[in-house]
Amino acid sequence: MPEFQIIGLKAPAGFSINEHLKNNPANKRFVYRKEREVLNYIKSFYSKGINPIYSQWYAGMTDGTHNRYNAHKRERRIDDLTNYKKFYLYTMSNARELESRLFQKHGMGKSNIKGGIYIHSKYVYVFFDPIAK
């Protein structure tokens, strides 16, 4: 597992996200249900019988307040991102698991994360933008 950088200011001294994820595994059944919810949300923007192009969507992790549009070098407000929506996953481990699944299985982001994760990141967000990566 690659090392992840914690970018939240409230991370306790010595906090290791890798150790946290190992000691607090994701609830896989819940994550699969949320994955289905995200995919159904995306499918709702396509005509019946048209398969969505998931790689034209971007997924990421955030906490409840941080707006990630700055991380995507956008000069517009988060609400202006096309079809932006956040999904609450209750734990950072669940959110990281879903984000990884969306990256690896559906091509909705960068699988080699180099950015950071807020310690309280319990949301996964998606938005439509073919050039977000």
N, C-alpha and C positions, 0 to 999 in steps of 0.2 A: 504494500500500500504506500503510495507517495505521501510525503509530508505535506501538510496543509498549513498555511499561515493563518493565525488568528488576527483579525483586524479590528475586532471589537475592543473598546477601551476597558470593558468590565471583566476581562479574562483574569482569573486569579493567577498570582505568581506561580510559575511552574506548570501551568495548564498545558496539557498535550492533547490536541484533538484526536490523534491516532489512538492514544491510550483511552480517551473518552469513548470513541466509537467502538473500541474493542470491549470495554467494560459495560457499555450500554448498547447492545445490539438493536437493530431495527426490528420492528414488528412487521415481518414480511407480508403477512396476510393483509394488514391494514395498508401497507405501501402498495400492494398490487391493486387494491380497491381504489386507492387514490390515483394510481397510474391510469386505470380505466376511466376515472372521472376526468382527468386531464385530456386523455385521448378523445373522449366523447365531446368535451368542450371544443377541441380543435375541429373535430368532424362536423360540428354544428355550423361551421362557416363554409362548408362545401355542399354542393348539390348532391342529392341522393344518387348513389351509384358512382360518384367520383371519389377516388382514393386520395386522402390528404397527402401532401408532400411534407412530411414531418421535418425534413432537413431545412425547410424554409421558415421554421419556427425556432425560437430560442428559449431554452429553459435555464433557470438559475436558482440559487438559494439566497434568501435574505431573512432579516429579522422582521419584526412587525412594523418598524418605522422607517428603516433605511430604504431610500429609493435608489435602485441600482442603475438608473439611466445614466448617471455620471460614469459608471464603470463601462458602459457601452458607448461612451463618447457621443452622447446625444445632446443636442442643444434644445431639446423640447422637454416639456414636463412628462412625468411618468404616465399620466392619464392620456397623453397624446400618442403614446405608443399604440400601434394597431393591435387591437384585441388583447390588450394586457389584462392578465388576471393572476391573482395570488391564491394559492391553496394552502391551508393550514394543516400541518402534519404532527403537531403536538410535541415532537422531540427533534433535536438536531440530528440524531441518528436516522430517524425516519426520513427527514428532509434530504439528508445526504444520500441515502439509499435510493430515493425516488429520482433525485437529480442524476445520479449515476446511471440508473436504468434509462432515463430519457436520453442521456448522452449516448450511451453505448448501444442500446437496442433501436433507438429511433433517430439518431444523428442530430439531436436538438441542442448541440452546443459543443464545447471543446472537451474531449475526454481526458486531456492532459491539463488539468486545472493548474494554473500558475497564480491565480489571484488568491484572495483571502476569503475566509468565512467568519462571520460574526458568531460569537459564542452563543448568542440567543437566536440563531438562524433556525427558525422552525417553519418557514414558509418556502414553498417552491413557486416560482412565477414562470409564466410563459407569455410570449408575445410574438406576433408575426413580423418577421423582418429577415428576408433572405441574406442580407449583408451584415447581420449582427455579429457573426463570428469573425 
